[in-house]
Amino acid sequence: MSFADRISFGGPDESGRPARRLVGVSIGMVYLLFPVTDIVTGAFTGAKAVWAALLLVAYIGAYIATVVSPPNMVKAGRFTYPLLALVTLLGVTGALAFGGSWLSLPVYTVVLYAFVLRPAHALAGMALSLLVVIGGGVLHRDDWDTLAVLSIQVVTLGVLFISVRNTRALSHQLRIAQDEVARLAATEERLRIARDLHDLLGHSLSLIVLKSELAGRLAEESPRVRQEIADIESVARKALTEVREAVAGYRQRSLAEELDSARAVLAAAGVAAEVRVTGGPPPAALDELFGWSVREGVTNVVRHAHATRCEITVTVEGDTAMLEIVDDGDGGDGPYELGNGLRGLTERVTGAGGTVTAGPDGHGHGHRLRVRVPAVEYA
């Protein structure tokens, strides 16, 4: 996953958690006491009071639901836009039907426009709210001073909260950039250590192995010498293997690198590849796990699936991260069985608190590998 992908996805914004947003909205809702006053003091009576109460309750409920529906203040949720449309309809209805203090409903709606919509669309919504406030005031012959104050509030609050949202988005992108710089620095340091290990020990150990083999051939007359030399060779070979394993560990590849490699491997195998990353980047702690999952899944597709197409999807939604690899092959000969690679992957995913599902996709079109883990940082 590239840095540009991470920026475009948004991702969790701690400053915009739903609970924190709800607290802020609860404080701002104090000004809705004025429409409530019209109901409880008898300014509205009979059916008018009932309809006004129902509309106000529906408006507040839809407003709060809209506020908490996005996972963050950078990316809208599944129900955010339908809820925003409902809030707009209720706000316009209340302002035009009752006037007076009910003209404050479109003012509240402007704040939602600023947080949910793109700046150009938020400005259009602000203009609509301004027309509703003025139209409702004229329709009910409200005081022009009050209309002027409400109109100024529509404009100033709209511009203010558009700026607040843009500031949060920029702050979030800055945090992602800082994380990316730190990750790249750590990767570079691992590569430097790997190079040093290889340069300092790899050549020397290889030379020891070669010299031991030569000395063994020269000392064929002495069993004791041959034994000692064989021991030296065995220790050197073991040390060389351990150094190579350490270097491989330091050179572990990221998810983005594994996805690039998967594209190349699938293309070389004649399999059309489609890679999608949606919802945000997985936490850094999952980068290696998902990279290994991609490597294992793509290896199985190339070796066993007899596929012509493969889709790799990485999705982060709320507190869950998921990787899916789906092919259109037949899975090879014989029944579907988990190999050693998938067993090892299952153990690692289980250790991270997740689950692995592997087998036919259920639609008769191929096989699916699904890795689902909590999208949280873990040690």
N, C-alpha and C positions, 0 to 999 in steps of 0.2 A: 504494500500500500504506500503510495507516494505521499510526499508532504502536501502536494496540491490537493490530493484526495481528502486528506485529513482536514484541511482548511475548509473545503467545500461542504463536508458533511456536517459541520457544527460539532455535535457531541455534547456530553453533559456539561451544563453550565451551573456550577455550584451556587453562584449568586442568584440563580433563577429557579431554585427548587420550588415545586408546587406548594409545599407548606409555607415557605417564606413568602411566596407571592400571595397566598391566601391571607396571611397576617396583614400584609400591606393593604390589600383590598378591603379587609374588614375595617381598618382604620378610616379609609377613604369613604366607606359607605355611610358615615355619620350624616352626610348632607342629605341622604334620602329620608331623614326624619321629617323634612318639610312636606313631601307628598304623603307620608304617614299621618301627619297632623291633619291634612284635609279630610282623612277618613275618620279619625278618632274624635275629632272636635265637632263633627256634624256638618262641616262645610259640604260634604257629599252625603247624600241620604238615599235610602231605598236601593233600587237596582244599580244606580250609578255608583254607590259606595261599594257594593259587592263586586261589580266589574272592576272598579279601580283597585280593590284589594287583591283580586285574583291576578290582575295584570302586573301589579307591583311585585307580588310573590314570584310570579313566573319570570319577571325580568331579573330579579335578584338571583334566583336559582340558575337561570341560563348564564348570567354574567359570571357567577362564581365558577360554574362548570367550564366556561370558556377560558377563564384565567388558569385553572389547574389542568386543562386538557393537554397542553404541549409538554413534552418531556423536558424542555428547556426553553429559554427565551430567544433561541436562535432558530429553532425548527418547530413548525406547527405539528400538532398531533392529528390523529385520524379523524376526530370529530370536531376539531377546532373551527374549521370554516362553516360547517352547518350550524354549530352553536352560535358563531358570530352573526350569521344571517338571522337567526332567531332573535338574538339580542337587538339587532338593528330594527327588525320588524316591531318588536314590543316597544322599543324606545320611541320610534316614530309614531306608533299608535297612541301611546300615552301622551306624547307632546301635543299631537293634533287633536286628540279627543278631549283633553282636560286643560291644557294650557297652564298658566301660572307656574307654580313650583315644579310641575311635571315637565317643564321645558329643560330641567336639569338632566333628564334621562339621556338625551343625545350627547350632552357634555361628557357623561360617563362613557358612552359608547366610543367617543373619539379616543379615549385612552386605550381601549382595546384595539382600535384600528392601528394606533401607533406601535403597539407591541406585537401584533400578529401579522400585519400586512407589510409589503414592501413600501418604502417611502413614497413612491409615486401613487400607489393605491391608497395609502393612508391619507395623503393630502386630498385625494378625491373624496374619500369618506369624510374628511374634515369639512370639505365644501358642502357635501350633502347635509351634514349635521347642522351647519350654519344656516342653510336654507330652511331646514325643518324648524329650528329655533325661531327664526324670524317669521316664517309662515304661521307657526302655531301661535306666536305672540300677537300677530296681526289678526288672526282668526278669532282670538278670544279677547281682543282689545286690551292686552296687557300693557303695563307701563313701559314707555320707551327707555327709561333709564335702566330698568331691569333687563330689557332685551339687549341693550348695549353691553351691560356687564356680562351676560351669558354669552354673547357673541365674542367678546374679548376672551372669555375663558375657553371657548371652543378653539380659537386660534392659538392662544398661548399654550394651553395644555397639549394640543396636538403637536405643535413644534417641539415643546419640551420633551415629551415622551418619545417622539421619534429620535431625538438626540440621545436620550437615555438608552434606548434600544441599540442604536448604532454604537454607542460607547461600550455596551456590554458585549456586542458582537466582536468589536475590535479587541477588547480585553481578552475574550476567549481565544481569538486567533493568535494573540500574542503568547498566551500560555501554551498553545499547541506548538508555536514556533520555538519556544524555549525548551519544551520537551523534546522536540526533534533535534535541536542543537545538542542537547545532553546525550540523546541516543546515538547520534553520529559520532560524538566525541568518545563515548564508551566503545563503539564499534571499532573506531580507529585505534584505540588503545589495545583492544583485544588482538587486532591484526598485528600491531607492533610487537606485542609479547609473543605471538605465534611466530613471527619472523625471527625474533631473537632466539627462541627455543630451537627452531629449526637450524639456524645458522650456527649457534654455539654448540649444540649437542648432537644434532642429526648427523653431521659429517663425521664428527669424532667417533660416535658409536658405530657408524657404518664401517669406518676404518678399522676399529677394534675387531669387528666381526670378520672382516677380510683377513686381517693379520692372524687371528685365531685359527681360521681355516688353513692358512698357509703353514703356521707353526705346527698344526696337527699333522699335516702331511709330512713335515720334516722330522717329526718326533715319533715316527711309527715304531721305532725300536724300543721305546720306553712306554709301557702301558700307563705308568703313574703320570708321566708328563702328558700323555694324550688325554687322560682323565681330567687333569687340572686345566688343560687348554680347552677341553670340551665344556667344562664348567664356566670358564671365562666367556666362551662364545655364547652359552645359554643365557648368562646374565646380561651380556651386551644386547642380544636379540630381544630379550624381555624389556630392557630399558629403552631400546629403540622403538619397540611397539608402544610402550607407555608414552613416550615423547610424541609420537604421531597421534595417539588418541588425545593427548592434551592439546596439541595444535588444532586438531579437528574440532575439539570443544570450544576453543577460543574463536575459531572461524565459523561458528554456527551462523546460518543464514537467516535473515529476517523473513517475515511473511511476504513482504513485497518482493523479495528476491525469489522466494519459492514460487510465487504466482507467475513471475516472469519466466522462471525455469519451466513451470508446468505448461505454459503456452508453447514454449519451444519444443518440449518433449512431445506433447500431443501433436503439434504440427508435423514433427519428424515422423510420427507414427501414422500420419494420415487421418488424424481425428480433429474435426473442427472444434475449436475451444471457444467458450464464452465465459468471461470472468466478470462478476458483478460484486461490488462492495457497497452496501447500503446501510443507512442508519447511523454511521459513525465508525471510527476506528476502534478495534478492540483494545483493551488496556495493554500496556507494555508487557505485563506479566504473562499475557496469553500469546504474545507474538511468536515465541519459539514453539509453543504447543500447536498453534494453528499452522505454523510452517511445517512442522513434522506431519501433521494430519494431511496437508495438501500433498506432501511428498509421498506418503504412504498410499493415499487414495488414488493419485494419478498413476503411480507405479502399478497398482492393481488394474486400473483401466487399460493401460497399455499392454500388460502381460496377459490378462485373462478375459477382458470384456468383449473383444471382437466388435468394438463400437466404432461408429462413424461420427459421433457428436458427444461432447462432454460439457456440462455446465458446472462452474464452480461459483458458489455464492457465499459471501461473508456478510452476516447481518448482525447488527447490534441494536436491540430494542430494549429500552429500560435497563433492567439489571441482568439481561441475558444476552450472551453472544453465541452465535450459531454459524457453523460451517457446513455446507452441503456440497457434495460432489455427486452429480447425477449423470449417467451415461445411457445411451440407447442400445447397448449391446445385449448379448445373451448370457453373459457371465461365464462363458467357457463351458467345458464338458463337465458333466456330473452335477450333483446337488451343491448348493451354495454352502461353503464352510469358511469359518474364520481361520485365517492363517496366523503364523507367529507374529507377523507385523501388526495385524489388527488386534491381536491379543495384547501385545505390548502397548499399542496406542490406547486400548481400553483401560489398561492399568493406569497410565498417566492421566487420562481424562478423569477417571474415577478419583484419583488423588487430588485433582483440582476441583472436586465437587460436581463434576458433570456426568454426562451419559453419552454413550456411543450407540448408534443404531445403524446396522449394515445389513443389506439384503435387497431382494427385489423391490422395486418402487411401488408395487401394488397396482400398477396400471398396465402391466404387461409390456412395458416399453424399455426396460433396462433395469439398472441397479442404482441404489442410492446409499451413500455414506453420509451420515448426519452426526455431527459433533456439537453438543449443546453444553455450555458451561456458564457459570455465573460471571457476569462482566464486571468483576471487581478485582482490585489489586490484591494478590496473595503472595506470601513469602515463598 
